[in-house]
Each structure stands twice: as C-alpha cells, then as structure tokens.
Amino acid sequence: MNSCIIVWFRNDLRVHDHLPLLRASSRGLPVLGLYVFDQAHYKTLSYGFPKTGKHRAQFIRESVEDLRQNLNRLGAPLLVRHGSPEEVFTSISERFHIQEVFLHEEIGSEELTVEGKVRDRLPHTTFTIDHGHNLYPPEDLPFTTRELPDTFSQFRKVLDKNGVPGLTEISIPSSVRGLSLPRDFPEGKLPTLQELGLKELERPPRYPGGSSKAKERLLHYIFKADRLKVYKETRNGMLKEDDSSKFSPYLANGCLSPKVVLDQIRTYEKKYGKNESTYMLYFELLWRDYFHLVHRKYRDRIFYPAGLKGNRIPWHDDQEHLRRWMDGMTGYPLVDAAMRELKQTGFMSNRARQNVASFFTKNLGLDWRIGAAWFESQLVDYDVSSNYGNWLYIAGVGNDAVPFRAFNVEKQAHDYDPDGAYLRYWLPELKELPAPWIHQPREMGMLEQQQYGINLGEDYPLPMVDLYESMKNRKQEYEQAQKNSR
Ligand SMILES: Cc1cc2nc3c(=O)[nH]c(=O)nc-3n(C[C@H](O)[C@H](O)[C@H](O)COP(=O)(O)OP(=O)(O)OC[C@H]3O[C@@H](n4cnc5c(N)ncnc54)[C@H](O)[C@@H]3O)c2cc1C
C-alpha cells in the first residue's frame, strides 16, 4: 500500500500562507489534498431552515473548485467527497497508508468533535495542527487566553502598549509532490447544490468564491479603486459595493489570509502614507481576531442563551414574528430591506446587521440564537466566532458594560440612508416614496398613500410592533433579569 500525507482543508481554502501545506510539501512523501462537504453542515435545523443555505454553499463550492485548480497547478490532487469526514478518511485509509495529516486549527466544538472521530479511525497517523485563521497566533500575544481582556478596547490598548507581534512570513510552496490517484479512486466531482439538498440560485452569485477572486477584490479595493483612502468615511454605507472592503466572505472561508490583507495595507501606507482609514481597516481585522479569542476563551458559552454573563433574559418564541423578520416583512423599511438583501444575496453590511439584530432582540425579544442561526445559514461570510460573538454583544449577553443598548431602526435609516436609496433598492413596493416617507411609511395618511399609489397593510406591511413601546417593555425585562441575577 502506498504511503501518503494528507492536507485536510476546511475553512482555509487557499494555498498561500498555508503552513500545513508548506509542512506537508517538505516531508518528501506524496501529498493528497482533501476537502469534505460534511453532510452534517447541510442538515435542516430544528428551526426549519438549512444550517448552510444556498448562497454560502455556492460560495464554498466555487472556492473549493478554485482551490483544486491552484493545488493541481502546484502538482497535488484535491480529493473532494460528500459525506462524513470520518467515513471519508476510512475509505482513503483502505487504499493508502496515511502517514501524517496536516491541518489548520478550528476552535468550534462541532469541528473538534469531527476531528476526534477522524483521529479515532486513524490511531497510527500523526496529526499536526497549525494556527492560521488570524493575524496573530494566540501564543504570540502578551497574555494567555484565560487573561484575554473582557472588552475590545482593553484588548486593543494592551496590544498598543506592548507592541503587536511580528507577522510570520507569507509563502506558497513552489511545487508539491502530489499523490497519483488510481483510476478507480478519482479526485471526485463537487456535489451540486441539489445534491447538497438546496435549491439553485436564481441569479449569479453576488460574490464569486475562491482565492483568485479574493486577490482580485483585494487589489481592486485597495489600489485600483483607491477605496482604502476613504474607508473610515464610507464603511457604514449599506448600498454601494465599494463602501466597505467586502473581504469578509474570503476571510471567513480562508480564501484570503488576514496577514495578506495587513501586508497590503502596509504596502499602501508605504506608498501613500498612513491615514485614519488605513488604521481603521486594521482595527476591524483586530475585531475579527478578538472574537476568535473570545470564542477560544469561553468555548461553548458563546452559544448559551444567557451568554458570557449568565444574564437570564427571557427569550420569546413567536413563529409568526420570526417568519416576518426572516422574510423582511416587519413594516420597518431598514429591517426589511436588509433582511431581503440577506435572503437574496447572502450578504448584508455591518450597519444593517447591527440594526436587524437589535430589532430582533430589543424590539421583538426573540431568542438571539435563532437569529444567529439564520445568519449562519444565509451569510456567505459566516464565521462561527464573529457571528455568535457579534450576536452576543448586540443581544446584551456579551461582556459589554452597557446592558441595554438598542438601535432605533427608523433613526438609523434617516442617518445612514438619508435619501432612501438603499431602502428603495431592496423594497420595490416603496420605490416611488420620497424621503422622509420612505423612512417612516407608517406615518403616511390616506392622502399621501393615494398620492404615491401605495396601500399600507396591503402593498407593504404595517409595523408588526410599536417601535417605542416594544423597546420600553424589553428594557424592563432586561432590567428585571439583571436584578434577578444579582
Ligand atoms: C449580528 C452580526 C453578525 C455578524 N456575523 C459575521 C460573520 O458571520 N462573519 C463575519 O466575517 N463578520 C460578521 N459580522 C461582522 C461584520 O458585519 C462583517 O465582517 C462585515 O460587515 C463584512 O463586510 P466587509 O468585509 O465589507 O467589512 P469591512 O468593514 O471592510 O471590514 C474588514 C474586515 O474586518 C472584519 N470585521 C469588520 N467588522 C467586524 C466585526 N464587527 N466583527 C468581526 N470582524 C469584523 C471582517 O473580516 C471584514 O471583512 C457580524 C456583525 C454583526 C453585527
């Protein structure tokens, strides 16, 4: 039986800055890349929707295809299978002697459980795990995971004071000695969306997947369109593609290493000088690292209803409310535009995410974990630590010092979309409404409705809850929960 080394790809769909691949290629044994479409990732959740929706699945498919091309170019095959990873490893071990497995570290409990099952099937194989998802490996930070500061600003201050660790070198192996696969053991086709139990996309994906596309986006945003220069001013925009970097789908799926982004920021600074925007983009990458560290510190507590603080806030269950939120039919234009954008494209800006998550928890009072699960299903940039971490904070069960912070979704629409262009884009039934009606259609009387040819309650829903009343009630529930937990 021929011996081989496996590089197991998961949320690291790239060949650059990939230490496991680099290590594997220096071992002298034939290398086999492996990606498994884990059937557990495509199951239907108890909430009635798939754990991975079609937009994210398509992004992953394209990224795996791109990875295969890049790996093939270096000389190694990428085996693609659909099933459970432990079964896939067993089937490989029946054909080849798997001497070593190289992979990047994941910190989610689901991933660790799967890893454990694979190891059980291969008791004589050595597993080498490297850290690779963040700017700075945890062991290079000036504190242990247990000592991680409980707020982001403390975390940033410690880094500013102690100096950030140096970045490790970014490299790609020049070639990889690939394993030759026998005819009856082919590389394998990628499963279609249908085979993954999903519907086809109605239109081409908004963000094409893959490391090659990630590099195009990086160069476009920073250099060609020169948008890094104005990032600080535009990053809260909700409509235009270049308002923010849109690096997140590529970072979340590992098509792009955050170190490469930082390297390009530094290159830009050397050429054109530092400014507040160049710092701000770096600052956002630090947020990403921070949520990963919070996850590492608190482990499964990031999924608990009472979150990191153990604050027993009552979470309500209302299927009708949940459905209207998911479908963008709440009667609040900012929430509806953003939720329809998410459902139709798998993306939503950070400003919009904060608003819809706040509305979900602070107006509707629904269980934040269901909102987070819907994001997990839909977002092309889903990342377990960033998603559940951000939800925890918005729900008020993170380490945040402010217990009840709610976004006024109407005021936010006025402030961040003053002419209503974003709302009009996603809500065709409101497209004739000028500002300020577009921000508050509920305020329109019969005359205005007639003037603009809209019938509220029929063409567009009336608000499902009173904005101020619901917020007031919810605040009381939060305060009560806080008193009870003292
Ligand atoms: C409720 C909620 C859920 C979220 N879920 C996710 C998620 O699953 N995956 C994800 O990558 N981001 C998530 N975010 C963070 C943020 O909304 C997205 O990273 C951002 O909108 C992506 O767009 P961009 O790449 O243009 O961001 P930019 O503004 O250009 O930021 C650059 C990069 O910094 C990182 N970043 C920026 N803001 C944050 C943040 N608040 N937390 C963590 N990283 C950040 C991202 O990697 C992003 O690509 C969530 C935010 C909220 C409020």
The ligand as an SDF file (V2000), in Angstrom:
LIG
                    3D

 53 58  0  0  0  0  0  0  0  0999 V2000
  -25.0130   40.4130   14.1830 C   0  0  0  0  0  0  0  0  0  0  0  0
  -23.7220   40.3970   13.3930 C   0  0  0  0  0  0  0  0  0  0  0  0
  -23.2530   39.2090   12.8330 C   0  0  0  0  0  0  0  0  0  0  0  0
  -22.0500   39.1860   12.1270 C   0  0  0  0  0  0  0  0  0  0  0  0
  -21.6170   38.0000   11.5740 N   0  0  0  0  0  0  0  0  0  0  0  0
  -20.4180   37.9600   10.9330 C   0  0  0  0  0  0  0  0  0  0  0  0
  -19.9290   36.7410   10.3780 C   0  0  0  0  0  0  0  0  0  0  0  0
  -20.5460   35.6760   10.4850 O   0  0  0  0  0  0  0  0  0  0  0  0
  -18.7430   36.7750    9.7240 N   0  0  0  0  0  0  0  0  0  0  0  0
  -18.0030   37.9230    9.5900 C   0  0  0  0  0  0  0  0  0  0  0  0
  -16.9220   37.9060    8.9820 O   0  0  0  0  0  0  0  0  0  0  0  0
  -18.4350   39.0770   10.1430 N   0  0  0  0  0  0  0  0  0  0  0  0
  -19.6130   39.1300   10.7900 C   0  0  0  0  0  0  0  0  0  0  0  0
  -20.0520   40.3170   11.3200 N   0  0  0  0  0  0  0  0  0  0  0  0
  -19.1540   41.4850   11.2950 C   0  0  0  0  0  0  0  0  0  0  0  0
  -19.3060   42.4450   10.0990 C   0  0  0  0  0  0  0  0  0  0  0  0
  -20.6560   42.7790    9.9230 O   0  0  0  0  0  0  0  0  0  0  0  0
  -18.7580   41.8850    8.7930 C   0  0  0  0  0  0  0  0  0  0  0  0
  -17.4680   41.3800    8.9820 O   0  0  0  0  0  0  0  0  0  0  0  0
  -18.6840   42.9910    7.7320 C   0  0  0  0  0  0  0  0  0  0  0  0
  -19.9510   43.5320    7.5190 O   0  0  0  0  0  0  0  0  0  0  0  0
  -18.1530   42.4180    6.4520 C   0  0  0  0  0  0  0  0  0  0  0  0
  -18.1140   43.3880    5.4360 O   0  0  0  0  0  0  0  0  0  0  0  0
  -16.7140   43.9530    4.9300 P   0  0  0  0  0  0  0  0  0  0  0  0
  -15.7910   42.8360    4.6120 O   0  0  0  0  0  0  0  0  0  0  0  0
  -17.0060   44.8970    3.8260 O   0  0  0  0  0  0  0  0  0  0  0  0
  -16.2060   44.6950    6.2190 O   0  0  0  0  0  0  0  0  0  0  0  0
  -15.1090   45.8420    6.4200 P   0  0  0  0  0  0  0  0  0  0  0  0
  -15.7890   46.9690    7.1080 O   0  0  0  0  0  0  0  0  0  0  0  0
  -14.4270   46.1550    5.1560 O   0  0  0  0  0  0  0  0  0  0  0  0
  -14.1000   45.2040    7.4740 O   0  0  0  0  0  0  0  0  0  0  0  0
  -12.9170   44.4910    7.0770 C   0  0  0  0  0  0  0  0  0  0  0  0
  -12.9030   43.1330    7.7340 C   0  0  0  0  0  0  0  0  0  0  0  0
  -12.8290   43.2600    9.1480 O   0  0  0  0  0  0  0  0  0  0  0  0
  -13.5660   42.2100    9.7860 C   0  0  0  0  0  0  0  0  0  0  0  0
  -14.6430   42.8000   10.5960 N   0  0  0  0  0  0  0  0  0  0  0  0
  -15.2280   44.0090   10.4400 C   0  0  0  0  0  0  0  0  0  0  0  0
  -16.1370   44.2190   11.4140 N   0  0  0  0  0  0  0  0  0  0  0  0
  -16.1290   43.1180   12.1880 C   0  0  0  0  0  0  0  0  0  0  0  0
  -16.8470   42.7300   13.3580 C   0  0  0  0  0  0  0  0  0  0  0  0
  -17.7680   43.5170   13.9350 N   0  0  0  0  0  0  0  0  0  0  0  0
  -16.6060   41.5090   13.8710 N   0  0  0  0  0  0  0  0  0  0  0  0
  -15.6900   40.6810   13.3280 C   0  0  0  0  0  0  0  0  0  0  0  0
  -14.9750   41.0030   12.2360 N   0  0  0  0  0  0  0  0  0  0  0  0
  -15.1900   42.2030   11.6740 C   0  0  0  0  0  0  0  0  0  0  0  0
  -14.1560   41.3580    8.6660 C   0  0  0  0  0  0  0  0  0  0  0  0
  -13.3160   40.2580    8.4520 O   0  0  0  0  0  0  0  0  0  0  0  0
  -14.1580   42.3040    7.4740 C   0  0  0  0  0  0  0  0  0  0  0  0
  -14.0590   41.6520    6.2320 O   0  0  0  0  0  0  0  0  0  0  0  0
  -21.2770   40.3660   12.0060 C   0  0  0  0  0  0  0  0  0  0  0  0
  -21.7600   41.5510   12.5770 C   0  0  0  0  0  0  0  0  0  0  0  0
  -22.9580   41.5740   13.2570 C   0  0  0  0  0  0  0  0  0  0  0  0
  -23.4400   42.8570   13.8510 C   0  0  0  0  0  0  0  0  0  0  0  0
  1  2  1  0
  2  3  1  0
  2 52  2  0
  3  4  2  0
  4  5  1  0
  4 50  1  0
  5  6  2  0
  6  7  1  0
  6 13  1  0
  7  8  2  0
  7  9  1  0
  9 10  1  0
 10 11  2  0
 10 12  1  0
 12 13  2  0
 13 14  1  0
 14 15  1  0
 14 50  1  0
 15 16  1  0
 16 17  1  0
 16 18  1  0
 18 19  1  0
 18 20  1  0
 20 21  1  0
 20 22  1  0
 22 23  1  0
 23 24  1  0
 24 25  2  0
 24 26  1  0
 24 27  1  0
 27 28  1  0
 28 29  2  0
 28 30  1  0
 28 31  1  0
 31 32  1  0
 32 33  1  0
 33 34  1  0
 33 48  1  0
 34 35  1  0
 35 36  1  0
 35 46  1  0
 36 37  1  0
 36 45  1  0
 37 38  2  0
 38 39  1  0
 39 40  1  0
 39 45  2  0
 40 41  1  0
 40 42  2  0
 42 43  1  0
 43 44  2  0
 44 45  1  0
 46 47  1  0
 46 48  1  0
 48 49  1  0
 50 51  2  0
 51 52  1  0
 52 53  1  0
M  END
$$$$
